[in-house]
Amino acid sequence: MLFASDLDRTLVYSAAALGLTVPDAEAPRLLCVEVYRSAPLSFLTETAAATLTEIASLPPHEARFVPVTTRTPEQYRRMRLPGPAPALAISANGGRLLVDGEPDGEWDDHVAGLLATDCAPLAEVRDRLRATADPGWLLKERVAEDLFCYLVVDRERFPADWADELATWAGERGWTVSVQGRKVYVVPRPLTKSAALAEVVRRTGARRVLAAGDSLLDADLLTAADRGWRPGHGELADTGWHAPHVASLTTRGVRCGEEILAAALAEVRAHREGHRG
C-alpha cells in the first residue's frame, strides 16, 4: 500500500494557513517542520506528527509514505518531516522523482522528452507572464527546475480574471494554471503528480494507493488513487471538485492534516488486518 500525499495545505501548514478558530489557550500544540531564512515556516500538529511517524515507520511491504509536492527538490529538502525519511518522493509536480533524496536520472530523461514534444516552451510562457503581470500585485516570478514557472502575488490586489485569462491562453498551448494561496503556478499539462505516482507504483509493486491533496494540481493524483481525502479548504473545495472514492472533508486548516493522517492510518491498519485474516 502507498500513501501518496501532497504536503503544503494538506499535511503541512504555514502560519497564515493554520486556520485556527479556537481561543489561543485551546490551540493544538504545533511541531515546526521547516525553517526558512532562520525563521519557522511550516507546521503540523503534534498529533499529526505522531500519526505520520507511525505510517512512515511501517515496513515497506505493509505501507509506504510517499510525499508528493509541487516544491522543487531544494524546497522539499528544507522540510524535516517526522519519522524516517521517505525512500521515494515526488517533487516539482511530478517532474522529479527523488530516490533517497536525489533526482532519478531515468525519470528526468522521460519527463524532458514529454515536455519537448507535447507543449509550448517554457520561454514562451514566461514572456507572456512578463508582458501581462501587473507590478502593482506581482511580488516575484520564479522558475522551478527549468520545468515550470510560478508567480508570488499580493492576493488582496490580484485580479481573479487575470488568472482566468491566463488559463485560457495557457490551455491552448498545453499548459495549466493553478492559484494556491499567494502563488500562481503555470505548469505543462504532461507534468503531473499522477504520472510520477504511476512510476512509483510500477517500481514498488503497490496494489493499493491512498492519496490526499487540496489543489487543482492534486486532482489527477486523487483520481488515480483507490481511496483519497480532500480538505475543506483549497482550490478543490472552492470549485466543488469531488470523486466517488475521495472523501470531501469539511475540516479546514491544520486540523485537517490531522484528520487525513488518522484516516490513512486506519486504512493501512484495516488492510493489514484483512491480510492477516
Protein Blocks (a to p, Z undefined) as FASTA:
>chain_A
ZZdddfehplpccfklnopabdfklpccdddfbdeehiafbdcdfklmmmmmmmmmpcfk
loccddddfbdfklmmmpccehjddfbdceehhpacceehiacfklmmmmmmmmmmmpcc
fklmmmmmmmmpcfklmmbdcdehhlaccddddfklmcfklmmmmmmmmmmnopacddeh
jbccdddfklcfklmmmmmmmmnopabdcdddfbfklmmmmmmpmbdcddfedjklmnop
acfklccdfbecjklmmmmmmmmmmmmmmmmmmmmZZ
